[in-house]
Amino acid sequence: MKRLKAIVLGAGYRGRAYAEYAAEHPDQLEIVGVADPVQARVIPAKYYWNDWRECLDDHPEADIVMVTMPDSLHHEPAIMALKSGYHLLLEKPISPTEDECREVIECALAEKRLVIVGHILRYTAYFAHVKALIDSGELGEVVSIAHQESAGFWKVAHSYVRGNWANSKKSSPIILAKCSHDFDLFVWWIGRKCRRVTSFGSIKLFRRENMPRGAATRCVDCPPYIERRCVWSARNMYVDHDELKYLFADHSDDAMRKLIEETEYGKCVYQADNDVPDHQTVMLEFEGGATVSHVMTGFTEKNVRTTRIAMTRGEIIGDGENLDVCRFDGNTVETGVPSVYRIPNRSRHGGGDFNLVSEMIRILRRNDPDEIRETTEEALQSHLICFAAERSRLAGGKVIEIN
Ligand SMILES: NC(=O)c1ccc[n+]([C@@H]2O[C@H](COP(=O)([O-])OP(=O)(O)OC[C@H]3O[C@@H](n4cnc5c(N)ncnc54)[C@H](O)[C@@H]3O)[C@@H](O)[C@H]2O)c1
């Protein structure tokens, strides 16, 4: 079998996550080049560039371009890579704007290239088992889905109050940045297009008027009697605990101290530059009448997705780890997720990162034009839901039709 060659544009957290696949499966994938102005060399490769444009201008020989740069640097490199004949592993979002998302997918279809978007949840065993249960037909048809994305109080503070996705003008609305994964699952599970969307949401807590009196703009300067009681204290999140350190290439003690003293990750959560909601609810109606309610909230202890799928002959109930299947005829009640889904692996996101790369390699090796086209087209659907949801939220919950 031919070994595929890939270039990584952006050697940050996501770039490293996908590139590691090549290290574990050198017979399938080789990373031939990496572009990153700061940390290109954290990923082993033959060639390095400072910037994605220099790399694509050189037109290195490869099959796949992995676009794993910040959200605002997806659209232009994606179009340039597709027009140069590369297939794309494109991190979500395709772009922060709807027009640009449509343009990327249209360009890929015109060039007959594959676009796999980083919707890694569908490549995890847990969510793939939900898909298999639905597709088995045993439980009839999907009628309604109630799904909650519990974002975790620390995760929301990290990414959506202080971090890269806190301000929609600099990155994307939270519904796109955080929930395109969930909408991708609904589209995949139901197998139809979403036609109508409505949404509400706001910033409930992380606003200036909720700041404790006397708090400083940085946690390191905050009076101890306030900081000690603040669960979002940057010192608490990045120095005293290890859970979030994996997000940074350098997570030495010195680097983490510098992080909270000098960067936005050390800011008071009530005085950050955030404008994205800390909770948002979306209602969807699909072709054929199935409905979905999706709740995203930052006020949960755990970062977990829970789901109840009501079907015409049974129900699937998922707590994020285990699945209960209840048939109305009382015949079976099945629990758990069998370990039959692709290669077991050590990648993050429940193995989803590696399974996504593996799936991309499988599709490219098979080289079926219909499969390439359908996979590429489907990538757009979740994004269209996100844009409709944001338009609805900003219009006070108006129903938005998706064409
Ligand atoms: N699929 C998922 O679950 C998931 C999770 C997190 C992030 N993301 C998405 O992945 C993308 C990357 O996020 P991340 O967390 O890896 O960010 P990151 O900051 O860790 O990495 C981005 C990298 O891009 C590099 N870069 C910036 N400008 C560049 C340029 N001109 N040329 C080449 N490289 C450049 C940066 O130096 C950095 O190393 C974002 O779009 C994000 O929304 C997806």
The ligand as an SDF file (V2000), in Angstrom:
LIG
                    3D

 44 48  0  0  0  0  0  0  0  0999 V2000
  -11.0130   19.2750   16.5440 N   0  0  0  0  0  0  0  0  0  0  0  0
  -10.9010   19.6960   17.7730 C   0  0  0  0  0  0  0  0  0  0  0  0
  -11.4150   19.0860   18.6960 O   0  0  0  0  0  0  0  0  0  0  0  0
  -10.1280   20.9610   18.0660 C   0  0  0  0  0  0  0  0  0  0  0  0
   -9.6650   21.1890   19.3660 C   0  0  0  0  0  0  0  0  0  0  0  0
   -8.9170   22.3500   19.5850 C   0  0  0  0  0  0  0  0  0  0  0  0
   -8.6810   23.2310   18.5490 C   0  0  0  0  0  0  0  0  0  0  0  0
   -9.1830   22.9950   17.2970 N   0  0  0  0  0  0  0  0  0  0  0  0
   -8.9290   23.9130   16.1730 C   0  0  0  0  0  0  0  0  0  0  0  0
   -7.6130   23.6360   15.6940 O   0  0  0  0  0  0  0  0  0  0  0  0
   -6.9690   24.8360   15.2420 C   0  0  0  0  0  0  0  0  0  0  0  0
   -5.6330   24.9770   15.9600 C   0  0  0  0  0  0  0  0  0  0  0  0
   -5.8520   25.0430   17.3430 O   0  0  0  0  0  0  0  0  0  0  0  0
   -4.6830   24.6780   18.3740 P   0  0  0  0  0  0  0  0  0  0  0  0
   -5.3530   24.4580   19.6910 O   0  0  0  0  0  0  0  0  0  0  0  0
   -3.8110   23.6330   17.8180 O   0  0  0  0  0  0  0  0  0  0  0  0
   -3.9100   26.0720   18.4240 O   0  0  0  0  0  0  0  0  0  0  0  0
   -2.3560   26.3110   18.7300 P   0  0  0  0  0  0  0  0  0  0  0  0
   -2.2230   27.7530   19.0510 O   0  0  0  0  0  0  0  0  0  0  0  0
   -1.8560   25.3010   19.7080 O   0  0  0  0  0  0  0  0  0  0  0  0
   -1.6480   26.0020   17.3150 O   0  0  0  0  0  0  0  0  0  0  0  0
   -1.7400   26.8350   16.2000 C   0  0  0  0  0  0  0  0  0  0  0  0
   -0.3520   26.8960   15.5640 C   0  0  0  0  0  0  0  0  0  0  0  0
   -0.4380   27.6440   14.3450 O   0  0  0  0  0  0  0  0  0  0  0  0
    0.7760   28.3620   14.2150 C   0  0  0  0  0  0  0  0  0  0  0  0
    0.6810   29.4580   13.2460 N   0  0  0  0  0  0  0  0  0  0  0  0
    0.1780   30.7060   13.4580 C   0  0  0  0  0  0  0  0  0  0  0  0
    0.3220   31.4590   12.3540 N   0  0  0  0  0  0  0  0  0  0  0  0
    0.9270   30.6640   11.4170 C   0  0  0  0  0  0  0  0  0  0  0  0
    1.3620   30.8850   10.0810 C   0  0  0  0  0  0  0  0  0  0  0  0
    1.2090   32.0800    9.4900 N   0  0  0  0  0  0  0  0  0  0  0  0
    1.9460   29.8630    9.4100 N   0  0  0  0  0  0  0  0  0  0  0  0
    2.1150   28.6480   10.0170 C   0  0  0  0  0  0  0  0  0  0  0  0
    1.7390   28.4000   11.2950 N   0  0  0  0  0  0  0  0  0  0  0  0
    1.1320   29.3890   11.9840 C   0  0  0  0  0  0  0  0  0  0  0  0
    1.0560   28.8480   15.6240 C   0  0  0  0  0  0  0  0  0  0  0  0
    2.3970   29.2460   15.8210 O   0  0  0  0  0  0  0  0  0  0  0  0
    0.6680   27.6220   16.4550 C   0  0  0  0  0  0  0  0  0  0  0  0
    1.7830   26.7890   16.7160 O   0  0  0  0  0  0  0  0  0  0  0  0
   -7.9470   25.9550   15.5480 C   0  0  0  0  0  0  0  0  0  0  0  0
   -8.6380   26.2950   14.3950 O   0  0  0  0  0  0  0  0  0  0  0  0
   -8.9020   25.3610   16.5570 C   0  0  0  0  0  0  0  0  0  0  0  0
  -10.1980   25.9310   16.5050 O   0  0  0  0  0  0  0  0  0  0  0  0
   -9.8860   21.8570   17.0410 C   0  0  0  0  0  0  0  0  0  0  0  0
  1  2  1  0
  2  3  2  0
  2  4  1  0
  4  5  1  0
  4 44  2  0
  5  6  2  0
  6  7  1  0
  7  8  2  0
  8  9  1  0
  8 44  1  0
  9 10  1  0
  9 42  1  0
 10 11  1  0
 11 12  1  0
 11 40  1  0
 12 13  1  0
 13 14  1  0
 14 15  2  0
 14 16  1  0
 14 17  1  0
 17 18  1  0
 18 19  2  0
 18 20  1  0
 18 21  1  0
 21 22  1  0
 22 23  1  0
 23 24  1  0
 23 38  1  0
 24 25  1  0
 25 26  1  0
 25 36  1  0
 26 27  1  0
 26 35  1  0
 27 28  2  0
 28 29  1  0
 29 30  1  0
 29 35  2  0
 30 31  1  0
 30 32  2  0
 32 33  1  0
 33 34  2  0
 34 35  1  0
 36 37  1  0
 36 38  1  0
 38 39  1  0
 40 41  1  0
 40 42  1  0
 42 43  1  0
M  CHG  2   8   1  16  -1
M  END
$$$$
